[in-house]
Amino acid sequence: MHAPTLVINCGSSSIKYALIPASAESPRQFGLAERLGSAEAILNGTDGRGESFARALPGADHATALETILGCLEGQHPGAVGHRIVHGGERFTRAVLIDDDVVAEIEATAALAPLHNPANLEGVMATRTLFPQLPQVAVFDTAFHQSLPPRAYRYALPEALYRDHGIRRYGFHGTSHAHVSSRADALAGIRGGWLTAHLGNGCSTCAVWQGESLDTSMGLTPLEGLVMGTRSGDVDPGLHAHLARQLGWSLDDIDRVLNRDSGLVGLSGLSNDMRELEQAASEGHAGARLAIEVFCYRVAKSLAALSCALPRLDGIVFTGGIGENASAVRQRIVAALPHFGIALDDDANDATVRGREGRIDAGGPQLWVIPTDEEGRIALETRQLIEEACA
Ligand code: ADP
């Protein structure tokens, strides 16, 4: 397939898109339509020459915004559309061509991702109406982790909760972990055992053995696991009952605090942004220092735990805005894992910044910084599926 692939990531009031050419050398066009449904709706994008543009879209809904986006692609016609779908439940173990049955199955998993799947589907419906002739593919955040064995995905809860309600660990950020672990295989020239750390606003770790996810830090929802920008990550499961009984908090209060007011912003009392925290910590802000310390310790602890899933540890891969840029954070995480026998190459670590792949170890298990490319991975899986369907 030589035509570019249009990748769409639809939120409740936003559409992130990227037009990915079949050849990695050609430039991409990408953009973000935000505040859809309001008078302030706006599309910001980059054209084929890398020039930025902005277009007001007052009152536009998803369908109108998509039509405008198409108009901005300057005559480049996508050969297929790849949709990011957050939750594929147990039904979807890989990308699938979208038909009415698939739409119904995605609707059926909405209870597991009530904020995401319905919004993702809006994009699917609008795009199917606009381009009835184009193949549309659903690529799921959860699918890469469907190779987890039961010992990794089951919670120690009554069996009926799993059997009747699908309560288990699913894992997220699958396209990112899949992309960076396969790049690590290519760069190292092995089908290896990797621990991947996706550290952005959302954060998760994954144990990948020969291309398959064997365990990951996120669970039923993207709240489990690491400390994130605004999400708490792991807390005592007894916390919810304690807050309800002792402080009279409602479920909505608890949900909001754990998802929006916790993590780096909760610990620091300052910001969810690692750059701001590093700056404040260097000026002596105690909350910022503590937030960074807890963040790094919890990443290291998660990597140590996930190492149990691997028959052999070949290395660790850092990705995401923090993982790709914050060399001091990488240094702290590696320093907390002396028993892995890893040695950091400080100069290589300091020199490796966003957009660049780099090897940063000086012996022992390998350490890599690999920029994530979730859109590129969605386009790749979309193309592969269509080529298989045509073969
Ligand atoms: P998202 O998960 O929303 O895609 P990103 O992957 O872009 O977000 O990660 C955002 C995080 O990356 C923020 O905490 C930001 O401060 C951090 N970050 C970006 N650049 C740097 C930098 N140069 N140094 C430290 N942290 C950085």
Residues whose N, C-alpha, C, O or C-beta is under 5 A from the ligand:
A	BS01	ADP	L199 G200 N201 G202 N272 D273 M274 R275 G320 G321 I322 N325 A326
